[in-house]
């Protein structure tokens, strides 16, 4: 069995319009939600072997909070530029190329890709994976190359508004 956690970056700031998209940081809500959701995932019994992140600052910062919660050195987060501006098929390629010794993997990135990706593995449509949303996909496989909609399915979906009332 393999387990994939698709995690959209936490809420980002638009306060500085001169920043490029890749350099946008998290906003106040993002800095609240990311550590909370990381601890929530830890409490579910998750134990990721690898964190893979888009190089965008908001995604990598989100991944850093998860690394801290799981006591994984931030330097061990793998940046993958293919996640930024990815299509769902690009995420599939990343997943299918993972080393088979990895059992649980977190991938941090962006919408609309993550919502489209999640819906390939879910019977009930997810209208939107919100910021810092976590989609948990389990696959009854031994080899990541066999990860596909016939072997994998969404088993959980967590997002901050389930726990917080946002203003």
Rosetta constraint file for C-alpha pairs under 8 A:
AtomPair CA 1 CA 103 HARMONIC 7.18 0.50
AtomPair CA 1 CA 138 HARMONIC 7.07 0.50
AtomPair CA 1 CA 139 HARMONIC 5.65 0.50
AtomPair CA 1 CA 140 HARMONIC 4.60 0.50
AtomPair CA 1 CA 141 HARMONIC 5.13 0.50
AtomPair CA 1 CA 142 HARMONIC 6.08 0.50
AtomPair CA 2 CA 102 HARMONIC 7.96 0.50
AtomPair CA 2 CA 103 HARMONIC 4.95 0.50
AtomPair CA 2 CA 104 HARMONIC 6.00 0.50
AtomPair CA 2 CA 138 HARMONIC 5.86 0.50
AtomPair CA 2 CA 139 HARMONIC 5.15 0.50
AtomPair CA 2 CA 140 HARMONIC 6.55 0.50
AtomPair CA 2 CA 141 HARMONIC 6.26 0.50
AtomPair CA 2 CA 142 HARMONIC 7.02 0.50
AtomPair CA 2 CA 144 HARMONIC 7.51 0.50
AtomPair CA 3 CA 103 HARMONIC 6.26 0.50
AtomPair CA 3 CA 104 HARMONIC 4.69 0.50
AtomPair CA 3 CA 105 HARMONIC 6.52 0.50
AtomPair CA 3 CA 136 HARMONIC 7.12 0.50
AtomPair CA 3 CA 137 HARMONIC 5.78 0.50
AtomPair CA 3 CA 138 HARMONIC 4.53 0.50
AtomPair CA 3 CA 139 HARMONIC 6.26 0.50
AtomPair CA 4 CA 104 HARMONIC 5.80 0.50
AtomPair CA 4 CA 105 HARMONIC 5.08 0.50
AtomPair CA 4 CA 106 HARMONIC 5.95 0.50
AtomPair CA 4 CA 107 HARMONIC 7.57 0.50
AtomPair CA 4 CA 136 HARMONIC 5.89 0.50
AtomPair CA 4 CA 137 HARMONIC 5.07 0.50
AtomPair CA 4 CA 138 HARMONIC 6.32 0.50
AtomPair CA 5 CA 104 HARMONIC 7.68 0.50
AtomPair CA 5 CA 105 HARMONIC 6.14 0.50
AtomPair CA 5 CA 106 HARMONIC 4.52 0.50
AtomPair CA 5 CA 107 HARMONIC 6.16 0.50
AtomPair CA 5 CA 134 HARMONIC 6.38 0.50
AtomPair CA 5 CA 135 HARMONIC 5.70 0.50
AtomPair CA 5 CA 136 HARMONIC 4.71 0.50
AtomPair CA 5 CA 137 HARMONIC 6.33 0.50
AtomPair CA 6 CA 106 HARMONIC 6.02 0.50
AtomPair CA 6 CA 107 HARMONIC 5.11 0.50
AtomPair CA 6 CA 108 HARMONIC 6.31 0.50
AtomPair CA 6 CA 109 HARMONIC 7.82 0.50
AtomPair CA 6 CA 114 HARMONIC 7.02 0.50
AtomPair CA 6 CA 118 HARMONIC 7.91 0.50
AtomPair CA 6 CA 134 HARMONIC 5.64 0.50
AtomPair CA 6 CA 135 HARMONIC 5.06 0.50
AtomPair CA 6 CA 136 HARMONIC 6.47 0.50
AtomPair CA 6 CA 137 HARMONIC 7.80 0.50
AtomPair CA 7 CA 106 HARMONIC 6.94 0.50
AtomPair CA 7 CA 107 HARMONIC 5.97 0.50
AtomPair CA 7 CA 108 HARMONIC 4.82 0.50
AtomPair CA 7 CA 109 HARMONIC 6.50 0.50
AtomPair CA 7 CA 114 HARMONIC 7.93 0.50
AtomPair CA 7 CA 132 HARMONIC 6.16 0.50
AtomPair CA 7 CA 133 HARMONIC 5.70 0.50
AtomPair CA 7 CA 134 HARMONIC 4.56 0.50
AtomPair CA 7 CA 135 HARMONIC 6.49 0.50
AtomPair CA 8 CA 59 HARMONIC 7.35 0.50
AtomPair CA 8 CA 108 HARMONIC 5.62 0.50
AtomPair CA 8 CA 109 HARMONIC 5.08 0.50
AtomPair CA 8 CA 110 HARMONIC 5.35 0.50
AtomPair CA 8 CA 111 HARMONIC 7.09 0.50
AtomPair CA 8 CA 114 HARMONIC 6.96 0.50
AtomPair CA 8 CA 129 HARMONIC 7.04 0.50
AtomPair CA 8 CA 130 HARMONIC 7.06 0.50
AtomPair CA 8 CA 131 HARMONIC 5.53 0.50
AtomPair CA 8 CA 132 HARMONIC 4.95 0.50
AtomPair CA 8 CA 133 HARMONIC 5.52 0.50
AtomPair CA 8 CA 134 HARMONIC 6.76 0.50
AtomPair CA 9 CA 58 HARMONIC 6.00 0.50
AtomPair CA 9 CA 59 HARMONIC 4.57 0.50
AtomPair CA 9 CA 60 HARMONIC 7.93 0.50
AtomPair CA 9 CA 62 HARMONIC 5.65 0.50
AtomPair CA 9 CA 63 HARMONIC 7.85 0.50
AtomPair CA 9 CA 108 HARMONIC 6.24 0.50
AtomPair CA 9 CA 109 HARMONIC 5.79 0.50
AtomPair CA 9 CA 110 HARMONIC 6.40 0.50
AtomPair CA 9 CA 131 HARMONIC 5.65 0.50
AtomPair CA 9 CA 132 HARMONIC 5.10 0.50
AtomPair CA 9 CA 133 HARMONIC 7.78 0.50
AtomPair CA 10 CA 26 HARMONIC 6.62 0.50
AtomPair CA 10 CA 29 HARMONIC 7.88 0.50
AtomPair CA 10 CA 30 HARMONIC 4.63 0.50
AtomPair CA 10 CA 31 HARMONIC 7.56 0.50
AtomPair CA 10 CA 33 HARMONIC 6.59 0.50
AtomPair CA 10 CA 34 HARMONIC 5.83 0.50
AtomPair CA 10 CA 58 HARMONIC 6.84 0.50
AtomPair CA 10 CA 59 HARMONIC 7.22 0.50
AtomPair CA 10 CA 62 HARMONIC 6.02 0.50
AtomPair CA 10 CA 131 HARMONIC 4.70 0.50
AtomPair CA 10 CA 132 HARMONIC 4.22 0.50
AtomPair CA 10 CA 133 HARMONIC 7.89 0.50
AtomPair CA 11 CA 26 HARMONIC 5.75 0.50
AtomPair CA 11 CA 27 HARMONIC 6.07 0.50
AtomPair CA 11 CA 29 HARMONIC 6.23 0.50
AtomPair CA 11 CA 30 HARMONIC 4.31 0.50
AtomPair CA 11 CA 33 HARMONIC 7.97 0.50
AtomPair CA 11 CA 58 HARMONIC 7.84 0.50
AtomPair CA 11 CA 131 HARMONIC 5.35 0.50
AtomPair CA 11 CA 132 HARMONIC 7.02 0.50
AtomPair CA 12 CA 24 HARMONIC 6.47 0.50
AtomPair CA 12 CA 25 HARMONIC 5.60 0.50
AtomPair CA 12 CA 26 HARMONIC 3.97 0.50
AtomPair CA 12 CA 27 HARMONIC 4.97 0.50
AtomPair CA 12 CA 30 HARMONIC 6.26 0.50
AtomPair CA 12 CA 58 HARMONIC 6.19 0.50
AtomPair CA 13 CA 24 HARMONIC 6.26 0.50
AtomPair CA 13 CA 25 HARMONIC 5.74 0.50
AtomPair CA 13 CA 26 HARMONIC 5.31 0.50
AtomPair CA 13 CA 27 HARMONIC 4.46 0.50
AtomPair CA 14 CA 24 HARMONIC 7.09 0.50
AtomPair CA 19 CA 23 HARMONIC 5.94 0.50
AtomPair CA 19 CA 24 HARMONIC 6.21 0.50
AtomPair CA 20 CA 24 HARMONIC 6.64 0.50
AtomPair CA 21 CA 56 HARMONIC 7.57 0.50
AtomPair CA 22 CA 55 HARMONIC 7.34 0.50
AtomPair CA 22 CA 56 HARMONIC 4.33 0.50
AtomPair CA 22 CA 57 HARMONIC 5.98 0.50
AtomPair CA 22 CA 58 HARMONIC 7.74 0.50
AtomPair CA 23 CA 56 HARMONIC 6.18 0.50
AtomPair CA 23 CA 57 HARMONIC 5.22 0.50
AtomPair CA 23 CA 58 HARMONIC 7.42 0.50
AtomPair CA 24 CA 56 HARMONIC 7.54 0.50
AtomPair CA 24 CA 57 HARMONIC 6.08 0.50
AtomPair CA 24 CA 58 HARMONIC 6.10 0.50
AtomPair CA 25 CA 57 HARMONIC 5.79 0.50
AtomPair CA 25 CA 58 HARMONIC 4.97 0.50
AtomPair CA 25 CA 61 HARMONIC 7.80 0.50
AtomPair CA 26 CA 30 HARMONIC 5.12 0.50
AtomPair CA 26 CA 31 HARMONIC 6.26 0.50
AtomPair CA 26 CA 58 HARMONIC 5.42 0.50
AtomPair CA 26 CA 61 HARMONIC 7.53 0.50
AtomPair CA 27 CA 31 HARMONIC 6.29 0.50
AtomPair CA 28 CA 32 HARMONIC 6.42 0.50
AtomPair CA 29 CA 33 HARMONIC 5.99 0.50
AtomPair CA 30 CA 34 HARMONIC 5.88 0.50
AtomPair CA 30 CA 132 HARMONIC 7.74 0.50
AtomPair CA 31 CA 35 HARMONIC 7.04 0.50
AtomPair CA 32 CA 36 HARMONIC 6.52 0.50
AtomPair CA 33 CA 37 HARMONIC 5.93 0.50
AtomPair CA 33 CA 132 HARMONIC 6.76 0.50
AtomPair CA 33 CA 160 HARMONIC 6.34 0.50
AtomPair CA 34 CA 38 HARMONIC 6.07 0.50
AtomPair CA 34 CA 62 HARMONIC 5.65 0.50
AtomPair CA 34 CA 65 HARMONIC 6.13 0.50
AtomPair CA 34 CA 66 HARMONIC 7.44 0.50
AtomPair CA 34 CA 132 HARMONIC 6.31 0.50
AtomPair CA 35 CA 39 HARMONIC 6.19 0.50
AtomPair CA 35 CA 62 HARMONIC 7.98 0.50
AtomPair CA 35 CA 65 HARMONIC 5.31 0.50
AtomPair CA 35 CA 66 HARMONIC 6.81 0.50
AtomPair CA 35 CA 69 HARMONIC 7.44 0.50
AtomPair CA 36 CA 40 HARMONIC 6.17 0.50
AtomPair CA 37 CA 41 HARMONIC 6.12 0.50
AtomPair CA 37 CA 132 HARMONIC 7.12 0.50
AtomPair CA 37 CA 159 HARMONIC 7.56 0.50
AtomPair CA 37 CA 160 HARMONIC 6.99 0.50
AtomPair CA 38 CA 42 HARMONIC 6.26 0.50
AtomPair CA 38 CA 65 HARMONIC 6.53 0.50
AtomPair CA 38 CA 66 HARMONIC 4.78 0.50
AtomPair CA 38 CA 69 HARMONIC 5.99 0.50
AtomPair CA 39 CA 43 HARMONIC 6.22 0.50
AtomPair CA 39 CA 66 HARMONIC 7.65 0.50
AtomPair CA 39 CA 69 HARMONIC 5.96 0.50
AtomPair CA 40 CA 44 HARMONIC 6.58 0.50
AtomPair CA 41 CA 45 HARMONIC 7.07 0.50
AtomPair CA 41 CA 46 HARMONIC 6.04 0.50
AtomPair CA 42 CA 46 HARMONIC 5.35 0.50
AtomPair CA 42 CA 47 HARMONIC 7.19 0.50
AtomPair CA 42 CA 69 HARMONIC 6.99 0.50
AtomPair CA 42 CA 70 HARMONIC 6.84 0.50
AtomPair CA 46 CA 104 HARMONIC 7.78 0.50
AtomPair CA 47 CA 70 HARMONIC 7.24 0.50
AtomPair CA 47 CA 104 HARMONIC 6.55 0.50
AtomPair CA 48 CA 70 HARMONIC 7.72 0.50
AtomPair CA 48 CA 103 HARMONIC 7.44 0.50
AtomPair CA 48 CA 104 HARMONIC 4.55 0.50
AtomPair CA 48 CA 105 HARMONIC 5.12 0.50
AtomPair CA 48 CA 106 HARMONIC 6.48 0.50
AtomPair CA 49 CA 102 HARMONIC 5.80 0.50
AtomPair CA 49 CA 103 HARMONIC 6.60 0.50
AtomPair CA 49 CA 104 HARMONIC 5.49 0.50
AtomPair CA 49 CA 105 HARMONIC 5.85 0.50
AtomPair CA 50 CA 76 HARMONIC 7.88 0.50
AtomPair CA 50 CA 77 HARMONIC 7.10 0.50
AtomPair CA 50 CA 78 HARMONIC 7.72 0.50
AtomPair CA 50 CA 102 HARMONIC 7.24 0.50
AtomPair CA 50 CA 104 HARMONIC 7.05 0.50
AtomPair CA 50 CA 105 HARMONIC 5.02 0.50
AtomPair CA 50 CA 106 HARMONIC 6.41 0.50
AtomPair CA 51 CA 63 HARMONIC 7.08 0.50
AtomPair CA 51 CA 67 HARMONIC 7.49 0.50
AtomPair CA 51 CA 76 HARMONIC 7.64 0.50
AtomPair CA 51 CA 77 HARMONIC 5.13 0.50
AtomPair CA 51 CA 78 HARMONIC 6.19 0.50
AtomPair CA 51 CA 105 HARMONIC 5.98 0.50
AtomPair CA 51 CA 106 HARMONIC 4.82 0.50
AtomPair CA 51 CA 107 HARMONIC 6.04 0.50
AtomPair CA 51 CA 108 HARMONIC 7.69 0.50
AtomPair CA 52 CA 63 HARMONIC 7.94 0.50
AtomPair CA 52 CA 77 HARMONIC 5.82 0.50
AtomPair CA 52 CA 78 HARMONIC 4.65 0.50
AtomPair CA 52 CA 79 HARMONIC 5.79 0.50
AtomPair CA 52 CA 80 HARMONIC 6.63 0.50
AtomPair CA 52 CA 105 HARMONIC 7.58 0.50
AtomPair CA 52 CA 106 HARMONIC 6.15 0.50
AtomPair CA 52 CA 107 HARMONIC 4.80 0.50
AtomPair CA 52 CA 108 HARMONIC 6.23 0.50
AtomPair CA 53 CA 59 HARMONIC 6.33 0.50
AtomPair CA 53 CA 60 HARMONIC 5.75 0.50
AtomPair CA 53 CA 63 HARMONIC 6.60 0.50
AtomPair CA 53 CA 77 HARMONIC 6.92 0.50
AtomPair CA 53 CA 78 HARMONIC 6.12 0.50
AtomPair CA 53 CA 79 HARMONIC 4.86 0.50
AtomPair CA 53 CA 80 HARMONIC 5.92 0.50
AtomPair CA 53 CA 83 HARMONIC 7.18 0.50
AtomPair CA 53 CA 107 HARMONIC 5.74 0.50
AtomPair CA 53 CA 108 HARMONIC 4.57 0.50
AtomPair CA 53 CA 109 HARMONIC 6.28 0.50
AtomPair CA 54 CA 59 HARMONIC 5.86 0.50
AtomPair CA 54 CA 60 HARMONIC 6.43 0.50
AtomPair CA 54 CA 79 HARMONIC 5.73 0.50
AtomPair CA 54 CA 80 HARMONIC 5.43 0.50
AtomPair CA 54 CA 81 HARMONIC 5.72 0.50
AtomPair CA 54 CA 82 HARMONIC 7.33 0.50
AtomPair CA 54 CA 83 HARMONIC 5.01 0.50
AtomPair CA 54 CA 84 HARMONIC 5.38 0.50
AtomPair CA 54 CA 108 HARMONIC 6.12 0.50
AtomPair CA 54 CA 109 HARMONIC 5.35 0.50
AtomPair CA 55 CA 59 HARMONIC 6.88 0.50
AtomPair CA 55 CA 60 HARMONIC 6.08 0.50
AtomPair CA 55 CA 79 HARMONIC 5.52 0.50
AtomPair CA 55 CA 80 HARMONIC 6.43 0.50
AtomPair CA 55 CA 81 HARMONIC 5.80 0.50
AtomPair CA 55 CA 83 HARMONIC 7.94 0.50
AtomPair CA 55 CA 84 HARMONIC 7.04 0.50
AtomPair CA 56 CA 60 HARMONIC 6.17 0.50
AtomPair CA 56 CA 84 HARMONIC 7.10 0.50
AtomPair CA 57 CA 61 HARMONIC 5.88 0.50
AtomPair CA 58 CA 62 HARMONIC 6.19 0.50
AtomPair CA 59 CA 63 HARMONIC 6.19 0.50
AtomPair CA 59 CA 108 HARMONIC 5.85 0.50
AtomPair CA 59 CA 109 HARMONIC 5.71 0.50
AtomPair CA 59 CA 110 HARMONIC 7.73 0.50
AtomPair CA 60 CA 64 HARMONIC 6.09 0.50
AtomPair CA 60 CA 79 HARMONIC 7.84 0.50
AtomPair CA 60 CA 108 HARMONIC 7.42 0.50
AtomPair CA 61 CA 65 HARMONIC 6.64 0.50
AtomPair CA 62 CA 66 HARMONIC 6.74 0.50
AtomPair CA 62 CA 108 HARMONIC 7.63 0.50
AtomPair CA 62 CA 132 HARMONIC 7.83 0.50
AtomPair CA 63 CA 67 HARMONIC 6.12 0.50
AtomPair CA 63 CA 77 HARMONIC 7.49 0.50
AtomPair CA 63 CA 108 HARMONIC 6.42 0.50
AtomPair CA 64 CA 68 HARMONIC 6.19 0.50
AtomPair CA 64 CA 74 HARMONIC 5.79 0.50
AtomPair CA 64 CA 77 HARMONIC 7.73 0.50
AtomPair CA 65 CA 69 HARMONIC 6.32 0.50
AtomPair CA 66 CA 70 HARMONIC 6.17 0.50
AtomPair CA 67 CA 71 HARMONIC 5.79 0.50
AtomPair CA 67 CA 72 HARMONIC 4.68 0.50
AtomPair CA 67 CA 73 HARMONIC 6.36 0.50
AtomPair CA 67 CA 74 HARMONIC 5.98 0.50
AtomPair CA 67 CA 77 HARMONIC 7.57 0.50
AtomPair CA 68 CA 72 HARMONIC 6.06 0.50
AtomPair CA 68 CA 73 HARMONIC 7.19 0.50
AtomPair CA 68 CA 74 HARMONIC 7.38 0.50
AtomPair CA 72 CA 76 HARMONIC 6.85 0.50
AtomPair CA 73 CA 77 HARMONIC 7.38 0.50
AtomPair CA 80 CA 84 HARMONIC 7.91 0.50
AtomPair CA 82 CA 86 HARMONIC 6.04 0.50
AtomPair CA 82 CA 90 HARMONIC 7.03 0.50
AtomPair CA 83 CA 90 HARMONIC 7.27 0.50
AtomPair CA 83 CA 91 HARMONIC 6.74 0.50
AtomPair CA 83 CA 109 HARMONIC 6.17 0.50
AtomPair CA 83 CA 110 HARMONIC 7.82 0.50
AtomPair CA 84 CA 109 HARMONIC 6.78 0.50
AtomPair CA 84 CA 110 HARMONIC 7.13 0.50
AtomPair CA 85 CA 110 HARMONIC 7.93 0.50
AtomPair CA 86 CA 90 HARMONIC 5.62 0.50
AtomPair CA 86 CA 91 HARMONIC 6.88 0.50
AtomPair CA 86 CA 113 HARMONIC 6.50 0.50
AtomPair CA 87 CA 91 HARMONIC 6.85 0.50
AtomPair CA 87 CA 113 HARMONIC 5.64 0.50
AtomPair CA 88 CA 92 HARMONIC 6.41 0.50
AtomPair CA 88 CA 113 HARMONIC 5.42 0.50
AtomPair CA 88 CA 114 HARMONIC 7.02 0.50
AtomPair CA 88 CA 116 HARMONIC 6.34 0.50
AtomPair CA 88 CA 117 HARMONIC 4.90 0.50
AtomPair CA 89 CA 93 HARMONIC 6.22 0.50
AtomPair CA 89 CA 117 HARMONIC 7.87 0.50
AtomPair CA 90 CA 94 HARMONIC 6.31 0.50
AtomPair CA 91 CA 95 HARMONIC 6.18 0.50
AtomPair CA 91 CA 117 HARMONIC 7.58 0.50
AtomPair CA 92 CA 96 HARMONIC 5.96 0.50
AtomPair CA 92 CA 147 HARMONIC 7.79 0.50
AtomPair CA 92 CA 148 HARMONIC 7.82 0.50
AtomPair CA 93 CA 97 HARMONIC 6.16 0.50
AtomPair CA 94 CA 98 HARMONIC 6.65 0.50
AtomPair CA 95 CA 144 HARMONIC 6.46 0.50
AtomPair CA 95 CA 145 HARMONIC 7.56 0.50
AtomPair CA 95 CA 147 HARMONIC 7.39 0.50
AtomPair CA 96 CA 144 HARMONIC 4.75 0.50
AtomPair CA 96 CA 145 HARMONIC 4.10 0.50
AtomPair CA 96 CA 146 HARMONIC 6.88 0.50
AtomPair CA 96 CA 147 HARMONIC 6.15 0.50
AtomPair CA 97 CA 144 HARMONIC 6.69 0.50
AtomPair CA 97 CA 145 HARMONIC 6.30 0.50
AtomPair CA 98 CA 102 HARMONIC 7.26 0.50
AtomPair CA 98 CA 144 HARMONIC 6.02 0.50
AtomPair CA 98 CA 145 HARMONIC 7.72 0.50
AtomPair CA 99 CA 144 HARMONIC 7.19 0.50
AtomPair CA 100 CA 142 HARMONIC 7.05 0.50
AtomPair CA 100 CA 143 HARMONIC 5.37 0.50
AtomPair CA 100 CA 144 HARMONIC 6.04 0.50
AtomPair CA 109 CA 114 HARMONIC 7.24 0.50
AtomPair CA 110 CA 114 HARMONIC 6.00 0.50
AtomPair CA 111 CA 115 HARMONIC 6.21 0.50
AtomPair CA 111 CA 129 HARMONIC 7.35 0.50
AtomPair CA 112 CA 116 HARMONIC 6.34 0.50
AtomPair CA 113 CA 117 HARMONIC 5.98 0.50
AtomPair CA 114 CA 118 HARMONIC 5.99 0.50
AtomPair CA 114 CA 129 HARMONIC 6.83 0.50
AtomPair CA 115 CA 119 HARMONIC 6.25 0.50
AtomPair CA 115 CA 126 HARMONIC 6.76 0.50
AtomPair CA 115 CA 127 HARMONIC 7.27 0.50
AtomPair CA 115 CA 128 HARMONIC 5.62 0.50
AtomPair CA 115 CA 129 HARMONIC 5.27 0.50
AtomPair CA 116 CA 120 HARMONIC 6.72 0.50
AtomPair CA 117 CA 121 HARMONIC 7.33 0.50
AtomPair CA 118 CA 122 HARMONIC 6.45 0.50
AtomPair CA 118 CA 126 HARMONIC 7.42 0.50
AtomPair CA 118 CA 135 HARMONIC 6.93 0.50
AtomPair CA 118 CA 154 HARMONIC 7.20 0.50
AtomPair CA 119 CA 123 HARMONIC 7.48 0.50
AtomPair CA 119 CA 124 HARMONIC 7.72 0.50
AtomPair CA 119 CA 125 HARMONIC 5.75 0.50
AtomPair CA 119 CA 126 HARMONIC 6.27 0.50
AtomPair CA 120 CA 149 HARMONIC 6.24 0.50
AtomPair CA 121 CA 137 HARMONIC 7.43 0.50
AtomPair CA 121 CA 148 HARMONIC 7.92 0.50
AtomPair CA 121 CA 149 HARMONIC 5.25 0.50
AtomPair CA 121 CA 152 HARMONIC 6.28 0.50
AtomPair CA 121 CA 153 HARMONIC 4.59 0.50
AtomPair CA 121 CA 154 HARMONIC 5.65 0.50
AtomPair CA 122 CA 126 HARMONIC 7.89 0.50
AtomPair CA 122 CA 153 HARMONIC 5.80 0.50
AtomPair CA 122 CA 154 HARMONIC 5.30 0.50
AtomPair CA 129 CA 133 HARMONIC 5.53 0.50
AtomPair CA 129 CA 134 HARMONIC 7.62 0.50
AtomPair CA 129 CA 135 HARMONIC 7.87 0.50
AtomPair CA 129 CA 159 HARMONIC 7.81 0.50
AtomPair CA 130 CA 159 HARMONIC 6.68 0.50
AtomPair CA 131 CA 159 HARMONIC 7.55 0.50
AtomPair CA 131 CA 160 HARMONIC 7.92 0.50
AtomPair CA 132 CA 159 HARMONIC 6.24 0.50
AtomPair CA 132 CA 160 HARMONIC 6.79 0.50
AtomPair CA 133 CA 157 HARMONIC 7.28 0.50
AtomPair CA 133 CA 158 HARMONIC 5.67 0.50
AtomPair CA 133 CA 159 HARMONIC 4.16 0.50
AtomPair CA 133 CA 160 HARMONIC 6.80 0.50
AtomPair CA 134 CA 157 HARMONIC 5.68 0.50
AtomPair CA 134 CA 158 HARMONIC 5.09 0.50
AtomPair CA 134 CA 159 HARMONIC 6.18 0.50
AtomPair CA 135 CA 154 HARMONIC 6.82 0.50
AtomPair CA 135 CA 155 HARMONIC 7.91 0.50
AtomPair CA 135 CA 156 HARMONIC 6.01 0.50
AtomPair CA 135 CA 157 HARMONIC 4.61 0.50
AtomPair CA 135 CA 158 HARMONIC 6.58 0.50
AtomPair CA 136 CA 154 HARMONIC 5.63 0.50
AtomPair CA 136 CA 155 HARMONIC 5.70 0.50
AtomPair CA 136 CA 156 HARMONIC 5.03 0.50
AtomPair CA 136 CA 157 HARMONIC 6.19 0.50
AtomPair CA 137 CA 152 HARMONIC 6.40 0.50
AtomPair CA 137 CA 153 HARMONIC 5.28 0.50
AtomPair CA 137 CA 154 HARMONIC 4.27 0.50
AtomPair CA 137 CA 155 HARMONIC 5.75 0.50
AtomPair CA 137 CA 156 HARMONIC 7.31 0.50
AtomPair CA 138 CA 152 HARMONIC 5.41 0.50
AtomPair CA 138 CA 153 HARMONIC 5.65 0.50
AtomPair CA 138 CA 154 HARMONIC 6.43 0.50
AtomPair CA 138 CA 155 HARMONIC 6.56 0.50
AtomPair CA 139 CA 147 HARMONIC 6.58 0.50
AtomPair CA 139 CA 151 HARMONIC 5.38 0.50
AtomPair CA 139 CA 152 HARMONIC 3.95 0.50
AtomPair CA 139 CA 153 HARMONIC 6.54 0.50
AtomPair CA 140 CA 151 HARMONIC 5.85 0.50
AtomPair CA 140 CA 152 HARMONIC 6.60 0.50
AtomPair CA 141 CA 146 HARMONIC 6.50 0.50
AtomPair CA 141 CA 147 HARMONIC 7.09 0.50
AtomPair CA 141 CA 151 HARMONIC 6.89 0.50
AtomPair CA 142 CA 146 HARMONIC 7.84 0.50
AtomPair CA 143 CA 147 HARMONIC 7.51 0.50
AtomPair CA 146 CA 151 HARMONIC 7.26 0.50
AtomPair CA 147 CA 151 HARMONIC 6.06 0.50
AtomPair CA 147 CA 152 HARMONIC 6.33 0.50
AtomPair CA 148 CA 152 HARMONIC 5.87 0.50
AtomPair CA 149 CA 153 HARMONIC 6.71 0.50
AtomPair CA 158 CA 162 HARMONIC 7.27 0.50
AtomPair CA 159 CA 163 HARMONIC 7.72 0.50
AtomPair CA 160 CA 164 HARMONIC 5.98 0.50
AtomPair CA 161 CA 165 HARMONIC 5.99 0.50
AtomPair CA 161 CA 166 HARMONIC 6.87 0.50
